[in-house]
């Protein structure tokens, strides 16, 4: 009986340490914009997997090894020269949807993240225009429980929000 009591007491002391020992949590980020254009018009701007170099103001180049085919590896070059490798998961022109994710194992200077999956969709908003939605999820690169600000979830969210919004605003400008 004393042994059971000791084990219970030990578990009370070690449980908080175990809870704090896990790595970062997944962060979800959603941005959207209303565009005074049809989904077809917007798709003509963004529908090609490598068209990001034409519509995103901070992307200077893009190559894709298999075009719009699933598992196509896309390499985008950001201002400043950093490259991000992404893999196309789904490309559905009939549904106005592109889904892709960052290749595992990258360490980025521009964004303090290790994974990033995202989906861009276009839907008719019922008011003669469209809603363009950019939804992403990521894990920060710092694995410990208390990251410095420049490696925190909040900082990564701020940086990616700026990236998403810049792309959405420019797509709106190019589509209207």
N, C-alpha and C positions, 0 to 999 in steps of 0.2 A: 504494500500500500504506500509506504514511504517513497518507493521508487516511482510510482505513478505521480505522486504529488510533486516530486523533484522534476520529472519530465514536463509536467504542466507548467511549473514555474519557469523552467528554462525556455519553454516555447513562448511564454509571455514576453520574456526579455529579448528573444531573437527574432520574433515575428516582425517588428518594425524594421530591423536591419535587412531582412529579406525583401520586404516591400520596397525599400529605398534602393535595392541593389539592381533593379532592372534598368535597362537602357531607356532611350528616349521613346516617347509615344508618337504614334502617327498623327500628323497634322493635316486637316482637310482645309482647302482653300477654294472658294467659289467666287468668281467675278462674272458679271454679265452686263450686256449693254443692249439697248434698243437701237435698231438701225432702220431707217426709212428706205428699205430695199427688200426685194423678195429673197427667200432662201436661195433660189437658183443664182441670183446675182452675187450674193455673198459667197456662195460655193465657188463661183468662177474666180474669185479672188484667192480663196484659201484652200480649195479642194485638192490641189497637188501637194503631196507630202513635203516637197522641198520648196514650195512657194513661200515659206516663212521668210526667206531671204528678200522677198519682194514686198512683204507686208509688215514685217516687224522691224521697227527702226533701229534696234540694237543688234540685229543679226546681219552680218556682212557677207556671209557665204553659206552654202549648203550643198552637200552631195548626198545622194542616196544610191545604194548599190543595186536595189531592185525596184526603184520607183515607188508606185503605190501598192505593191504586193505585200501581204503580211510577212513579217520578219525582215522587212527591208531595214538595213542599218543606215541611219541618217547621221551625218556629222554636220552640226551647225557651228559656225564660227561667230563669236561675239565680238563687239568692239573691243579692242585691246588684244585680240588674237586667241583668247581661250576657246577651246573646242569642247562641245558636249556631244556625246555619242548616245543616240536614241534609237529605239527599235519600234517599228510600227506593229501594233497589235491588231487594229481593225481600221479599215478604210471603207466606209459605206456611203457612197454618193447618193443612193436612193433615200437614205435616212439623214443625210447631211451630218455625218459624224466621222471624226478621226480620233483614234485612241492610240497612244504610244507611251513608252516609259523609258526612263534613263537606263542605260546599260549599267549593270552592277560594277562596283569597284572603283568608280571615278571619285577623285578628290578635286573639287572645284574651288577656285578662289573667288569667283563671282557670287556664288551661292553656297552657304555652309550646310549642304545637304549631301546625303549619300544615295538616296533613292528618290525618284520623282515619277509618278505615273499621272497622266493627264488625259482628259477627254474634252474635245471641243465639239459642240453641237449647235445647230441652227434650227430654230423652229419658227413657224408662222405665228405672229403675236395676235392675230385676229383683228388688227387695226390697220391693215395695209402695209405692215412692215414685218420685221423679224426680231427675235431675241437671239443673240449670240451669247452662248455660255461657255466659259472656260473653267473647268473643274479639275483640280489637282490634289494629290496627296503626297506627302513626303515625310521622310525621317531626317532629322538634323544629323550632321556629321559627328558632333561631339557626343560620345557615348556615356559620359558620366552624368550624375544626377544634378550637378550645379554648373552649367557651362558659363563661360564668360559671355558678356552681351553679344559680341560679334560672332558667336557660335550657337546662340540660343534659338529656340523655336520662334520667339518674337521677332528677332532680327531676320531670320530666314523668311518668315511670313511677310515682313515689311519689304524685303528685297524682291521676293517673288510677286507680291501684289503690284509693285511698280512695273515689273516685267509684263505681267498679264495685262494691266491697264494700258500700257503703252501699245501693246499689240492690238487690243480691242479698239482703242481710239483710232488707230491707223486703219484698221479694217473698215471701221465706220466711214472714215474719210474717203477711202478708196471705193467703197460700195455705193455711197449716196450720190 
